[in-house]
Amino acid sequence: MTSSETNTTTSMPGTSAPDPAELTAWFDAHARDLPWRAPTTTGWGVLVSETMLQQTPVRRVQPVWEEWMARWPRPSDLAAATQAEVLRAWGKLGYPRRALRLHEAASVIATEHGDVVPAEVDALLALPGVGTYTARAVAAFAYGRRAPVVDTNVRRVVARAVHGAGDAGPPAPKRDLADVEALLPADDARAAKMSAALMELGQTVCTVRSPACEACPISHDCAWQHAGRPAYAGPPKKVQRFAGTDRQVRGRLLDVLRGADGPVTREQLDAVWNDAGQRDQCLDSLLTDGLMEQTQDGRFALPGES
């Protein structure tokens, strides 16, 4: 039986569908050796990795993930930690509210799920801070479930290989999920591996600016290749900057608290940024988000250390 005969996916009119067998065979041979992909990694380890990897490169996540899993190998271990400990361990990964949501999720998993991350998408979605992408990623990558996993990389692969477009354009969640689900084999294990393979292909081969089409396992079936690799024709994409943004200011303010043994003065915080208006706005937002507390004597500290 040929690989095309075993492919149970269906393509839409005017589109192309990559062969799951070719894509997963490539993944088996070329997937990066990442610690959260190890067979011994639990659902908890995958949930931690997927939370950390949101908008953060693998090279920055890997050492922090390894430290977290050594320190807090089970949800109950993290749940027993203080918010201040969690924020210090999060370090400079960015978007530190993710750390607090993960802390909350750990408590729910420990008390309501027997200290085991649930495998069903609906149960995962009920956890604090877990959205559609993370729930489906954990179901697929930790438990081998047939759950379409859609991120920027997957959307780009589908746009090119299936629709012949240079890029995916603005997200359209229902359409994007339907596009990916249409590509997945019917059985769970093969579907889960294909979800991982699509993501890996977008991250390492079918990249935004310099796609390595000569190394792509599905280039011969790629609608974008057959169309002559047309350029992206959609609206210009916004380039995210970091320097001078509120994200940078908030990070610097939190760095002061993470590096201190106890509460710090307002003067210590004022020293990290010259623009008083922006600094005050960011300070207020950190207090509102629960990432910082103010003591009775007017100093500032990480949650639980005031």
N, C-alpha and C positions, 0 to 999 in steps of 0.2 A: 504493500500500500504506500503511495507517495505521500509526502508531507502535505500537499494540497488537499489530498483526500481526507486527511485527519483533521484539517482545519475546520472547525465548526462555526467560525465566525462568518458573518455576512457583510458585504460591503454595500454602500448606498450607490444609487445610480450616479455616474460621473465621478466616482472616487476610486481610489486604489486601497487595497487592504494588505498590510505586510503579513508575511507568513509567520505565525507564532513559532513554528519549529525552528526556522532559521534564526529568529531573533533570540529565542531562549538558548539555543546552542551557542550563539555568540556570547551571551551573558555568562554562561557556564565557563567559557574560555577566557573572558576578558574582564569580568567584573572586578572592581577594586576590592582589595582585602580590607574591609572595614570591620571594626570590632563588633558593632551591633548586628552584623550579618552572621556572626558565628552561630553554629547550631545550638550552642548552649545558652545563647542569649534569651532571656525570658521576655514575656510581653511587657514587663516593667522596663527592661532595658531598652526595648524598641520605643516605648512611649517617651522615655526620657530623651532618647536620641532624636525622635521626630519633633519634640518640643524645642530642643536646642537648635535643630537645623533650620528652623523657620527663619528665613532671611539672613542666615549666618553660614559662612563657608565651612566645609568639612574640616579643613586644616585647623580652624579655630575651635571647632566643637570637639574633635577627637580627644585631646588631652583632658579637657574639662569633663567630658562624659566618662572617661576612664577613672578619673578621681571621684566623681559622684558615685559610680557603681561600686567602687571599692569601699567608699564610706557609707553609702546607703543602698545596699543590694536589694532591699525589699521596700515596698511602699511604706510599711509600718516604720521602717528605720528613718525615712525622710520625714514622715508625719511626726515623729518624736523630736525632731530638730526644731530649733527656734527659727522664726522668720529672719532674724539677723544672721544666723549661721547659713541659712539658705542663700541669702543675698550676697554674703561674702564669698561663698563657694561658687556662685554664678559668675563672679568676676566681671570681665569686660566683654561678655558675650553680647551685650546689648539687649534692649527691650526687656528689662528686668521684671516687668509684671508677669512675664512667662514663668519666672521662678516661683513667684507667689501662687500663681494658679496651679502649678505642678505640685506645690506643697499642699494646697487644698485638695487636689485630686488624690494625692497619696492618702490623705486622711479618709476620704470616702472609700477608696479601694480597700484600705485596711479594715474599716469598720463594716462596710456593706457588701464586700465581695471576697471576704476571706483572705485578704492580702494578695489576691491574684487579679491582674488586670483582665477585665472581661474581654471576650472574643467577638461579641456581636456589635455591629455598628451602632445600633440604637442604644445599647448600654454604654458604649464608649462616648456617644454624644451627650449622654446625661452627666458625664463627669465635668467638673469645673475646668474651664479653659480649653476643652477639647472641641474643635470644630470639625467640619465635614472632611477636610483633607486629612487631619491627624487621625480621626476615627477610622477612615478607610485604610490609611497607611498601616495602622497597627493591626487591623483585621487581616490585611493581606500579608504583610511582612512578618508579623509575629505568629499568626495562626494559619497562614496559607489559605485564606478565604478568597472567594471570587468577589472582589470589591474594586471597582474602577478607582484608581488613585490618580488625581489630576493636579499637577503643579505646573509651573511655567515651562519647565523642560519638556514635560509630556505634551503640553499644548502645542509647543513648537514642532515636535516630532510629528504629531498628528496633522498639523496644518500643512507641513511639507509633504510627508509621505502619503497621506490620504487625500488631501484637498489640493495639493500643488501650489500652495501659497508660500510666500517667502517667510511669513511669520503668522502667528495666531491672531494678532490684534487684541482688542480689549476682551477681558474674560466674559464669558456667557455661561454661568455655572450649569444650567440645565443642558444646554447644547454640548458643552465640553464633556460632561459626564456621559451623555448618550453616545458621543463620538467614541470615547474610550471603551465604554461597555460593549459597543458593537464589535470591537476588535478582540475581545477576550474569549479564549476557548471556554467551553461549557463547564469543564470540571475545575474544581477549586484549585488544585495544586498547580496545574498548567497556567491557569489564569493569574494566580498570585505571582508566579515567576515572570510571566509576561509583563505584569504591572511593574515589577522591579526592573526588567530589561528595558522597557520604554523610558523609564526615568534615567537609567544609567546611560542609555544612548544619547539622550538629550544633554546630559551633564558632561559627557566626555567626547562625543563624536559630532552630534548634530547641534553644535553650539551656535550662538547668535551670530558672531562675526566671521568666524573661520571654520565652517563645518568641514570635517575631514571625510568627505564623501567617498574617497577611495578606501577608507577603512570601514565603511558602513555595511553591515550584513544584508541590508534590504535596499541598497541603492538601485538595484536592477528593477525593483518594483515601485520605486519612489515616484510619485506623481510630479513632484517638484523637479526631479531630474528630467523626466520625460517632457516637461513643459519648458525646459531650457533654463531652469533655476531663476525664474523671474524675481526681481527685487520686491521687497515688501512695499505695498502700495497704500497702506492705511495711514491714519493720522500719526504724526511724529510722537514718539514715546518720550515721556518725561524722564530725564536722567536724575536719579536720586543723588543729591549731594549730602555731605555730612558736615564739613567744616562750616562753623557758624550757625548751625541749626540748633533748635531746642534739644534735640537728641544729644548733641555734643555737650551742651551746657548741663543737662540733667546728669549725664555720665560723669562729668567732672565733679559735680556736687556730691554724687553718690560715692565717688572715689575717696573723697575726704572722709566720709563716714566709715567706709570699709577699712580705711587705713588707721582709724583711731581706736583707742582702747575703750573709749566711752563717749559721752556727749561732747559736741564741739560747739564753739561759739559762732555767732553770726559773722564776726570778723574773719574767722577762718574760711567760711563759705564765700564771703564777699571777695576774698582774694583770688578766687579761681576764674572770675570773669568780670571784665570791665564794664560791660553794658548793664547798668543797674536795673533797667526796666525788664530786659529779657531774663536776667538772673532772678529777679523777684518772681516773675511769672513762672519760671521753671521750678523755683523753690515751692511755690504754692501748689503746682501740679504734682510734685512729688509727695507733698503732704496729703493732697486729695486722693492720690492713688494708693496711699497706705505704704509707700516705700520709705517714708521718713516720718518721724514723730518729733514733737516739740516738748521739751521738758517744762516743768513748772517755773524754772528759773530762766526760761527763754533760750536755752540751748537746743541743739538738734541731735537726733540719734537715729539709728536704724530701729525698725519696729521691735518692741519688747526690751529695748535698752535704755528707755527714758526713765 
